[in-house]
Amino acid sequence: MDKIRAEKLVQLLFRTAPPFRRNYINPPKGRECSARLPHHQLFCLMILRQSGRESMGTLAEKMGVSNQQITRIVKELAENGLAARTFDESDRRSVYVSPTPKGLEYILQQYRFACEHMEKQLTNWPEEDIDALIFHLSAIAEILDKAQNENI
Protein backbone atom coordinates (compact mmCIF):
# COMPACT_ATOMS: atom_id res chain seq x y z
CA MET A 1 0.00 0.00 0.00
CA ASP A 2 1.26 3.45 -0.80
CA LYS A 3 1.43 6.33 1.68
CA ILE A 4 -1.41 8.29 0.08
CA ARG A 5 -3.90 5.41 0.37
CA ALA A 6 -2.76 4.63 3.92
CA GLU A 7 -3.26 8.28 4.89
CA LYS A 8 -6.73 8.31 3.29
CA LEU A 9 -7.75 5.23 5.31
CA VAL A 10 -6.50 6.82 8.53
CA GLN A 11 -8.36 10.04 7.77
CA LEU A 12 -11.60 8.14 7.13
CA LEU A 13 -11.26 6.06 10.30
CA PHE A 14 -10.50 9.12 12.42
CA ARG A 15 -13.40 11.00 10.83
CA THR A 16 -16.03 8.26 11.16
CA ALA A 17 -15.18 6.45 14.40
CA PRO A 18 -15.99 9.19 16.96
CA PRO A 19 -19.41 10.21 15.59
CA PHE A 20 -20.37 6.60 14.91
CA ARG A 21 -19.51 5.58 18.46
CA ARG A 22 -21.05 8.71 20.01
CA ASN A 23 -24.31 8.71 18.04
CA TYR A 24 -25.00 5.10 17.15
CA ILE A 25 -23.16 2.83 19.58
CA ASN A 26 -23.41 4.53 22.97
CA PRO A 27 -26.90 4.67 24.49
CA PRO A 28 -28.46 8.06 25.07
CA LYS A 29 -27.91 9.68 28.44
CA GLY A 30 -30.21 8.39 31.15
CA ARG A 31 -30.95 5.13 29.32
CA GLU A 32 -29.06 2.05 30.40
CA CYS A 33 -30.10 -1.50 29.66
CA SER A 34 -28.15 -2.71 32.68
CA ALA A 35 -24.83 -2.07 34.34
CA ARG A 36 -22.43 -1.03 31.59
CA LEU A 37 -19.17 -2.88 31.08
CA PRO A 38 -15.99 -1.23 29.84
CA HIS A 39 -15.51 -1.86 26.11
CA HIS A 40 -12.65 -4.33 26.62
CA GLN A 41 -14.81 -6.50 28.86
CA LEU A 42 -17.71 -6.34 26.42
CA PHE A 43 -15.48 -7.26 23.47
CA CYS A 44 -13.99 -10.12 25.48
CA LEU A 45 -17.46 -11.48 26.21
CA MET A 46 -18.38 -11.17 22.54
CA ILE A 47 -15.36 -13.26 21.55
CA LEU A 48 -16.17 -15.85 24.21
CA ARG A 49 -19.79 -16.02 23.09
CA GLN A 50 -18.68 -16.78 19.56
CA SER A 51 -15.96 -19.32 20.42
CA GLY A 52 -17.34 -20.78 23.63
CA ARG A 53 -13.92 -21.13 25.24
CA GLU A 54 -10.49 -19.61 24.73
CA SER A 55 -7.09 -19.84 26.33
CA MET A 56 -5.89 -16.65 27.96
CA GLY A 57 -3.14 -16.30 25.34
CA THR A 58 -5.51 -16.72 22.40
CA LEU A 59 -7.99 -14.34 23.97
CA ALA A 60 -5.26 -11.70 24.43
CA GLU A 61 -4.20 -12.17 20.82
CA LYS A 62 -7.75 -11.90 19.46
CA MET A 63 -8.33 -8.72 21.44
CA GLY A 64 -4.94 -7.21 20.66
CA VAL A 65 -4.01 -6.70 24.31
CA SER A 66 -1.14 -7.84 26.51
CA ASN A 67 -1.26 -10.89 28.78
CA GLN A 68 -1.36 -8.53 31.77
CA GLN A 69 -4.34 -6.68 30.35
CA ILE A 70 -6.30 -9.84 29.55
CA THR A 71 -5.63 -11.12 33.06
CA ARG A 72 -7.23 -7.97 34.51
CA ILE A 73 -10.14 -8.05 32.05
CA VAL A 74 -10.93 -11.71 32.75
CA LYS A 75 -10.54 -11.20 36.50
CA GLU A 76 -13.17 -8.45 36.45
CA LEU A 77 -15.52 -10.52 34.27
CA ALA A 78 -15.13 -13.47 36.64
CA GLU A 79 -15.75 -11.27 39.69
CA ASN A 80 -19.01 -10.12 38.08
CA GLY A 81 -20.03 -13.71 37.30
CA LEU A 82 -19.88 -13.13 33.54
CA ALA A 83 -16.98 -15.48 32.74
CA ALA A 84 -15.35 -18.50 34.35
CA ARG A 85 -11.73 -19.59 34.37
CA THR A 86 -10.69 -23.25 34.28
CA PHE A 87 -7.27 -24.86 34.41
CA ASP A 88 -6.03 -27.49 31.99
CA GLU A 89 -5.66 -30.73 33.94
CA SER A 90 -2.55 -31.75 31.97
CA ASP A 91 -0.87 -28.33 32.31
CA ARG A 92 -1.94 -26.29 35.33
CA ARG A 93 -0.31 -23.20 33.79
CA SER A 94 -2.86 -23.17 30.97
CA VAL A 95 -5.98 -21.22 31.83
CA TYR A 96 -9.14 -21.27 29.75
CA VAL A 97 -12.00 -18.79 29.86
CA SER A 98 -15.67 -19.43 29.08
CA PRO A 99 -18.74 -17.24 29.29
CA THR A 100 -21.16 -18.07 32.09
CA PRO A 101 -24.92 -18.21 31.50
CA LYS A 102 -25.08 -14.76 33.11
CA GLY A 103 -22.42 -13.53 30.66
CA LEU A 104 -24.29 -14.95 27.68
CA GLU A 105 -27.52 -13.32 28.89
CA TYR A 106 -25.67 -10.01 29.31
CA ILE A 107 -24.40 -10.13 25.72
CA LEU A 108 -27.89 -10.98 24.43
CA GLN A 109 -29.34 -8.09 26.42
CA GLN A 110 -26.69 -5.71 25.04
CA TYR A 111 -27.37 -6.92 21.49
CA ARG A 112 -31.12 -6.39 21.82
CA PHE A 113 -30.60 -2.95 23.28
CA ALA A 114 -28.13 -2.03 20.50
CA CYS A 115 -30.66 -3.09 17.85
CA GLU A 116 -33.41 -1.04 19.49
CA HIS A 117 -31.10 1.95 19.88
CA MET A 118 -29.89 1.75 16.25
CA GLU A 119 -33.46 1.56 14.97
CA LYS A 120 -34.38 4.72 16.89
CA GLN A 121 -31.23 6.55 15.78
CA LEU A 122 -31.83 5.83 12.10
CA THR A 123 -35.58 6.48 12.05
CA ASN A 124 -35.26 9.63 9.96
CA TRP A 125 -32.53 8.39 7.62
CA PRO A 126 -33.47 7.78 3.98
CA GLU A 127 -33.78 4.07 3.20
CA GLU A 128 -31.12 4.31 0.45
CA ASP A 129 -28.60 5.72 2.98
CA ILE A 130 -29.30 2.88 5.40
CA ASP A 131 -28.92 0.34 2.60
CA ALA A 132 -25.66 1.96 1.51
CA LEU A 133 -24.33 1.90 5.07
CA ILE A 134 -25.21 -1.79 5.43
CA PHE A 135 -23.62 -2.60 2.08
CA HIS A 136 -20.37 -0.79 2.82
CA LEU A 137 -20.03 -1.99 6.42
CA SER A 138 -20.63 -5.55 5.19
CA ALA A 139 -17.85 -5.11 2.64
CA ILE A 140 -15.51 -3.74 5.33
CA ALA A 141 -16.32 -6.68 7.62
CA GLU A 142 -15.65 -9.18 4.81
CA ILE A 143 -12.31 -7.57 3.96
CA LEU A 144 -11.21 -7.53 7.60
CA ASP A 145 -12.29 -11.17 8.08
CA LYS A 146 -10.37 -12.15 4.95
CA ALA A 147 -7.27 -10.30 6.13
CA GLN A 148 -7.46 -11.93 9.55
CA ASN A 149 -7.99 -15.43 8.13
CA GLU A 150 -5.07 -15.00 5.75
CA ASN A 151 -2.90 -13.42 8.49
CA ILE A 152 -2.18 -10.43 6.30
Rosetta blueprint (number, residue, H / E / L):
1 M L
2 D L
3 K H
4 I H
5 R H
6 A H
7 E H
8 K H
9 L H
10 V H
11 Q H
12 L H
13 L H
14 F H
15 R H
16 T H
17 A H
18 P H
19 P H
20 F H
21 R H
22 R H
23 N H
24 Y H
25 I H
26 N L
27 P L
28 P L
29 K L
30 G L
31 R L
32 E L
33 C L
34 S L
35 A L
36 R L
37 L L
38 P L
39 H H
40 H H
41 Q H
42 L H
43 F H
44 C H
45 L H
46 M H
47 I H
48 L H
49 R H
50 Q H
51 S H
52 G L
53 R L
54 E E
55 S E
56 M H
57 G H
58 T H
59 L H
60 A H
61 E H
62 K H
63 M H
64 G L
65 V L
66 S L
67 N H
68 Q H
69 Q H
70 I H
71 T H
72 R H
73 I H
74 V H
75 K H
76 E H
77 L H
78 A H
79 E H
80 N L
81 G L
82 L L
83 A E
84 A E
85 R E
86 T E
87 F E
88 D L
89 E L
90 S L
91 D L
92 R L
93 R L
94 S L
95 V E
96 Y E
97 V E
98 S E
99 P E
100 T L
101 P H
102 K H
103 G H
104 L H
105 E H
106 Y H
107 I H
108 L H
109 Q H
110 Q H
111 Y H
112 R H
113 F H
114 A H
115 C H
116 E H
117 H H
118 M H
119 E H
120 K H
121 Q H
122 L L
123 T L
124 N L
125 W L
126 P L
127 E H
128 E H
129 D H
130 I H
131 D H
132 A H
133 L H
134 I H
135 F H
136 H H
137 L H
138 S H
139 A H
140 I H
141 A H
142 E H
143 I H
144 L H
145 D H
146 K H
147 A H
148 Q H
149 N H
150 E L
151 N L
152 I L
